[in-house]
Every structure is written in structure tokens, then in C-alpha cells.
């Protein structure tokens, strides 16, 4: 017999398949975060999976093309699979919602694509939850945003996460006060954001700036006492509101830069130390972006949750994910009962309950084993004697106990 040829077509590098149990976990987490955002009064929006490449280069600079799936379509247009969702949402705002009543509170969930080296918690196709508040008063919007991020992660069951809060405006003022003009600050931001203080000190010394003072402030972190090193930060009012909303576990960290020039105010990141190097699961802040796409400037603040990393963190913390159960598994006890079994199945499904039926003519013991694998709560045995009496035999799969019940009783249960 000729050896069966192995299938050589496999999923592309950096992508994943999700078997049913993994999808149950993903849909559960999606529901938790989605429900939290809806409780906070956010409404869902969606954008295309691909956009004109210019949308992303305008936001992040031409260098981002190296990290994107960018190509020319059949019409010769420069198109890219979206590497993130903030720019598409702001484009949507400028095109569709610029005249809508403010503030706008939008959330979104979708897959994104980046051409980078895959590793744990980092993939070429990944999923992102995010939200934007457009047109709120600055402090009010920042308080709402931080509270939502904290609650969404808390509701997921995530433990030991650390919310770090900074302020880009204060960071830029610190640099200006020590001799670094605004137009010269951009090369320093990646060094600050990555806490490369040796490299930062060298760069500052080359600029003839007071490296000692700047590094001392940026390397500090902790509670509100840190704000004494950055007076007039504007964060006191934000922290007051955050604490009024019940969020006390945060750290002030002046060095958060987020690495992008459009951030203007409060910035924050959420880490899960259990994840090691790829520990960041959420980040965002206040920014100015709408005018870049042709609209008037508007107070904007938002964040993105790394959906995949939150799942990895929950699994690392041995989270107890809910298991989806099937209400009933229908087993006809013989060929003569199959038509009646189908009627039972249909009635149960029409009543809004989940039900399945043996499709492989298994014997009784194998059908029970299969039902157990489906996590069925109960099996419904459709036999000749039971039908004569107008009842069904119902077996509790957890206890093994059996009882007789009429179909209308099952539907009402």
C-alpha cells in the first residue's frame, strides 16, 4: 500500500489555529472585556482589516512599513493590513462621526498584523481590544480611561498586574527645563521609554544637558511622593479621581514615554510580571491625532489591551476558565426511535436550550462516553418503552442518577 502523503501546507509563521477549547477561553474573555466596556457606556465600532498605507505612516512615520504587511493592490494602491486600531478609529471619526455629539466613547476589537519575530505573547497576527474617548474634558476623560482599563483587567481575573502612570507633557517640560529643546527630544524618547539610562545619559551629555538631574527624576517611581520631583504635573487631580473610583494600586513613573510623538498628556502602561520580558498587557494615554487626518483638534484619550497577552497571563496564573456545557445529549435507544429522537432534539433546541444527538449510530456505552467528552449536563434516552408511557429517561452525567421526565418538563427546566 502506498504511504499516505503528508500534508505540507501548514499555517503561516506567526499565526495560530484555535481548537474549540481555546476558542471557548477566547470568547469568554472577549465577553468579559466587552461587557465591562458596555457597562462604562462605551459603544462598539469596527473598521476594515486593511487600510491605505499612508494612514499608518502619517501616524508613526515611514519606518513602520518595515513592520507591516504592506503591498500594492491590483489597482496599484499602497495598502496595508492594519498593524493597530487607533489610527483606523480616528479615521472613522474624521470621516463619519466628527459632527456627532461629544464626548464619543468608542470601543473596538479586532485582529491586527505585524511582520515581526514571533515569540511567546507576540505574534504576526494578534488581537487587540481598545477604546477611545473623544471630546471629554481632559482630566475627566483620563480618570474614566484609567478606571476602565483597571476594571476590565480585574474583571478578567488577572492578578498581580501593575498600573504605571506618567505624563508626557511633564517629561517634555523636564527635558526643556534642562536644556533640550522640543525639536531635539524625539531621539531621546525611545531611550527613556526602554529605561536605557546609560544610553540616555550619554546622549544628554553630548547635548550638553544636565544629565544627572534628568536621569534622577526619570529613574524614580512609587506613590504620590514622586510628584514632588515633577511639580505642576497635572496628575494630582487625575489620581484624586482615580482613587474616588476605587483604584488605589498604581505607581507613578515619570519615565513612561510610549515612544510616539502624538502623546500629549497622561500616559500609562499595565504590566504582568509573570510574563517576563513580554509583560505589558495594556497601554495608552492622552494624544493629539485627529488634526493629522484633517479634523479640528479634539481632546482624545485611549488605550489598547493586548488580548493574546492577557490570555497568556491568565494561563500562567492558572486561571479557572469557565467550561461551556451542553444542556442535553439525545441518544435514540434503537433505529426505531431515531425519528422520535429528532423531534425531541428539535423541540429542545426551539426552546432555546443547547442539544446534540448521536450521528454515528454508536452503541449505548460509546454514546455516553461521547456525551461526556462534549461536557453534556444530561443525556436524554429515547427508548421504545419510555415512548409508550409518554416519558423520556434523563441521566445526570455528573451523578449518574436517572429519572423519568416528560418533554415539556425538560423544556421548562
Helices and strands as residue ranges (DSSP letters): H 20-39, E 43-44, E 50-52, H 53-60, G 62-67, E 70-72, E 78-81, H 86-92, I 93-97, E 104-113, E 125-134, H 138-155, E 161-167, H 168-177, G 182-184, H 186-193, H 197-206, H 211-218, E 221-222, G 224-229, H 235-244, E 250-253, E 263-272, G 273-275, E 280-287, G 290-293, E 300-306, H 307-316, E 326-332, G 335-337, H 338-350, E 355-357, H 364-373, E 376-382, H 384-389, E 392-396, E 402-405, H 407-412
